[in-house]
Amino acid sequence: MDADFGAEDFIDVVYSDVCEAAVAGVVETMLDPPGRAPASSTVQLHRWFTELPETDRAMVVRALREAADSAVFREVHGQLSLGHSMF
C-alpha cells in the first residue's frame, strides 16, 4: 500500500466504490430493469419509481445514499449493532 494513502483516501475510495456505486446501481435498476424478463418485484419497483414526481425521486435517492452511508460507515466505526433489526 502506498505510504501516501491515508485514512481520508481510504474513506474516499470506500465512499465512491461502495456507497455511490450501490446507490447508482439501485437507481439504474429502478429506471431500467435489466434483462429480458426482470423479476416482477423489480418491475413493480420500476413502475413505482418512474411514476414519482422528480422531487420525490430525488428524496428516494437521498434516502438510498443515507442507507448506504450508514450501512458502510457504521460498520467501519464499529457502531453496528448486530442481531438487531428495526423491521
SULKADA-V333128 format. One record per residue. N is the residue number from 1. OMEGA is omega as a letter, one per 20 degrees, with the letter a starting at -180 (* if undefined). NEAR is the number of other ideal C-beta (glycine too) atoms within 10 Angstrom. Layout:
# SULKADA-V333128
n={N,N}
omega={OMEGA,OMEGA}
near={NEAR,NEAR}
This chain:
# SULKADA-V333128
n={1,2,3,4,5,6,7,8,9,10,11,12,13,14,15,16,17,18,19,20,21,22,23,24,25,26,27,28,29,30,31,32,33,34,35,36,37,38,39,40,41,42,43,44,45,46,47,48,49,50,51,52,53,54,55,56,57,58,59,60,61,62,63,64,65,66,67,68,69,70,71,72,73,74,75,76,77,78,79,80,81,82,83,84,85,86,87}
omega={a,a,a,a,a,a,a,r,r,r,r,r,r,a,a,a,a,a,a,r,r,a,a,r,r,r,r,r,r,r,a,a,a,r,r,a,a,r,a,r,r,r,r,r,r,a,r,a,a,r,r,r,a,a,r,r,r,r,r,r,r,r,r,r,r,a,a,r,a,a,a,a,r,r,a,a,r,a,a,a,a,r,r,r,r,a,*}
near={6,6,5,6,10,10,7,8,12,12,13,11,11,14,16,10,10,15,20,14,12,17,19,13,12,17,16,11,15,20,11,10,17,10,7,4,7,15,11,8,9,14,12,12,16,16,11,11,17,11,9,13,8,7,7,11,16,11,12,15,16,11,11,18,16,12,14,19,16,13,14,17,16,12,11,12,8,6,9,14,7,6,5,6,6,3,2}
